[in-house]
């Protein structure tokens, strides 16, 4: 059950990580919601920016994603 406990701790840190990356998250959300039929890789640049921000924030907080 230790793995479940660690997973729950990681999930609890997600709101803090997303808040730290709010600008990148908003840019990605805006790109995805511009069209109802989003094609594959349309928002690839925004996604990668958001992903990199989340990874950096996780490293700063000494947690995993």
MARKEBA-452593 format. One record per residue: x, y, z of N, C-alpha, C in turn. Coordinates in Angstrom, 2 decimals, padded with zeros to 5 digits. Example, Ala and Ser with C-alpha at 12.3 -4.5 7.8 and 13.67 -1.06 7.14 Angstrom:
((013.19, -005.69, 007.80), (012.30, -004.50, 007.80), (013.20, -003.30, 007.80));
((012.85, -002.25, 007.08), (013.67, -001.06, 007.14), (012.90, 000.03, 007.87));
END
This chain:
((000.81, -001.20, 000.00), (000.00, 000.00, 000.00), (000.86, 001.27, 000.00));
((002.14, 001.07, 000.17), (003.05, 002.24, 000.16), (003.02, 002.93, -001.19));
((002.92, 002.16, -002.27), (002.90, 002.77, -003.60), (001.65, 003.61, -003.80));
((000.54, 003.19, -003.25), (-000.71, 003.96, -003.34), (-000.56, 005.26, -002.55));
((000.07, 005.19, -001.41), (000.27, 006.37, -000.58), (001.15, 007.40, -001.31));
((002.23, 006.92, -001.96), (003.12, 007.82, -002.71), (002.39, 008.42, -003.92));
((001.58, 007.62, -004.59), (000.82, 008.13, -005.74), (-000.17, 009.21, -005.31));
((-000.82, 009.00, -004.19), (-001.75, 010.01, -003.67), (-001.02, 011.30, -003.32));
((000.17, 011.19, -002.76), (000.95, 012.38, -002.44), (001.32, 013.14, -003.71));
((001.71, 012.41, -004.76), (002.03, 013.07, -006.03), (000.81, 013.76, -006.61));
((-000.35, 013.10, -006.56), (-001.57, 013.70, -007.11), (-001.97, 014.96, -006.36));
((-001.72, 014.98, -005.06), (-002.04, 016.17, -004.28), (-001.18, 017.37, -004.66));
((-000.01, 017.13, -005.24), (000.87, 018.23, -005.63), (000.51, 018.80, -007.00));
((-000.33, 018.13, -007.78), (-000.67, 018.60, -009.13), (-001.28, 020.00, -009.16));
((-002.23, 020.33, -008.29), (-002.78, 021.69, -008.35), (-001.71, 022.76, -008.15));
((-000.73, 022.50, -007.30), (000.35, 023.46, -007.09), (001.23, 023.58, -008.33));
((001.50, 022.45, -008.96), (002.31, 022.47, -010.18), (001.59, 023.19, -011.31));
((000.31, 022.92, -011.46), (-000.46, 023.58, -012.52), (-000.58, 025.07, -012.25));
((-000.74, 025.45, -010.99), (-000.81, 026.88, -010.66), (000.51, 027.57, -010.98));
((001.61, 026.87, -010.76), (002.92, 027.44, -011.06), (003.10, 027.60, -012.57));
((002.41, 026.79, -013.36), (002.50, 026.84, -014.82), (001.22, 027.38, -015.44));
((000.58, 028.30, -014.79), (-000.73, 028.76, -015.24), (-000.69, 029.45, -016.60));
((000.38, 030.15, -016.92), (000.48, 030.83, -018.21), (000.56, 029.81, -019.34));
((001.42, 028.80, -019.17), (001.55, 027.76, -020.19), (000.27, 026.93, -020.29));
((-000.36, 026.67, -019.15), (-001.61, 025.90, -019.14), (-002.71, 026.66, -019.86));
((-002.79, 027.96, -019.64), (-003.81, 028.77, -020.30), (-003.58, 028.83, -021.81));
((-002.33, 028.93, -022.22), (-002.02, 028.95, -023.66), (-002.41, 027.63, -024.31));
((-002.12, 026.53, -023.65), (-002.49, 025.21, -024.20), (-004.01, 025.05, -024.24));
((-004.68, 025.45, -023.17), (-006.14, 025.35, -023.13), (-006.79, 026.22, -024.21));
((-006.25, 027.41, -024.41), (-006.79, 028.30, -025.45), (-006.62, 027.69, -026.83));
((-005.50, 027.06, -027.06), (-005.25, 026.42, -028.36), (-006.21, 025.25, -028.58));
((-006.39, 024.43, -027.56), (-007.24, 023.25, -027.70), (-008.71, 023.63, -027.88));
((-009.14, 024.69, -027.23), (-010.56, 025.05, -027.26), (-010.93, 025.98, -028.42));
((-009.99, 026.33, -029.28), (-010.33, 027.23, -030.39), (-011.21, 026.55, -031.43));
((-011.09, 025.22, -031.55), (-011.84, 024.50, -032.57), (-012.40, 023.22, -031.95));
((-013.62, 022.87, -032.31), (-014.23, 021.66, -031.76), (-013.57, 020.40, -032.31));
((-013.01, 020.46, -033.50), (-012.37, 019.30, -034.12), (-010.86, 019.54, -034.19));
((-010.20, 019.40, -033.08), (-008.77, 019.63, -033.02), (-008.05, 018.46, -033.69));
((-007.22, 018.79, -034.65), (-006.46, 017.77, -035.37), (-005.26, 017.35, -034.53));
((-004.76, 016.16, -034.82), (-003.60, 015.63, -034.12), (-002.40, 016.57, -034.30));
((-001.74, 016.90, -033.22), (-000.54, 017.74, -033.18), (-000.80, 019.20, -033.55));
((-002.03, 019.65, -033.49), (-002.32, 021.05, -033.78), (-001.70, 021.97, -032.73));
((-001.78, 021.56, -031.49), (-001.29, 022.38, -030.37), (-000.02, 021.78, -029.78));
((000.80, 021.20, -030.63), (002.00, 020.51, -030.17), (002.97, 021.44, -029.45));
((003.17, 022.63, -029.98), (004.11, 023.59, -029.38), (003.63, 023.99, -027.98));
((002.35, 024.29, -027.85), (001.80, 024.70, -026.55), (001.86, 023.56, -025.54));
((001.59, 022.33, -026.03), (001.65, 021.17, -025.14), (003.07, 020.97, -024.61));
((004.06, 021.06, -025.49), (005.44, 020.86, -025.06), (005.89, 021.95, -024.09));
((005.45, 023.18, -024.30), (005.77, 024.25, -023.35), (005.16, 023.96, -021.99));
((003.92, 023.52, -021.98), (003.24, 023.18, -020.72), (003.92, 021.99, -020.04));
((004.26, 020.98, -020.82), (004.93, 019.79, -020.28), (006.28, 020.15, -019.67));
((007.07, 020.96, -020.36), (008.37, 021.36, -019.83), (008.22, 022.16, -018.55));
((007.25, 023.04, -018.51), (007.00, 023.82, -017.31), (006.62, 022.92, -016.14));
((005.75, 021.95, -016.39), (005.35, 021.01, -015.33), (006.55, 020.20, -014.83));
((007.40, 019.77, -015.74), (008.57, 018.99, -015.34), (009.52, 019.83, -014.50));
((009.74, 021.09, -014.90), (010.62, 021.97, -014.13), (010.01, 022.25, -012.75));
((008.72, 022.48, -012.70), (008.05, 022.74, -011.43), (008.14, 021.52, -010.51));
((008.01, 020.33, -011.07), (008.11, 019.11, -010.27), (009.52, 018.95, -009.71));
((010.52, 019.26, -010.52), (011.90, 019.18, -010.03), (012.12, 020.18, -008.90));
((011.61, 021.40, -009.06), (011.75, 022.41, -008.01), (011.09, 021.98, -006.71));
((009.95, 021.30, -006.81), (009.23, 020.85, -005.62), (009.68, 019.47, -005.15));
((010.67, 018.92, -005.84), (011.22, 017.61, -005.50), (010.15, 016.52, -005.45));
((009.37, 016.48, -006.53), (008.33, 015.46, -006.66), (008.35, 014.90, -008.08));
((007.62, 013.86, -008.31), (007.49, 013.28, -009.64), (006.13, 013.64, -010.21));
((006.03, 013.51, -011.52), (004.73, 013.70, -012.17), (004.01, 012.38, -012.26));
END
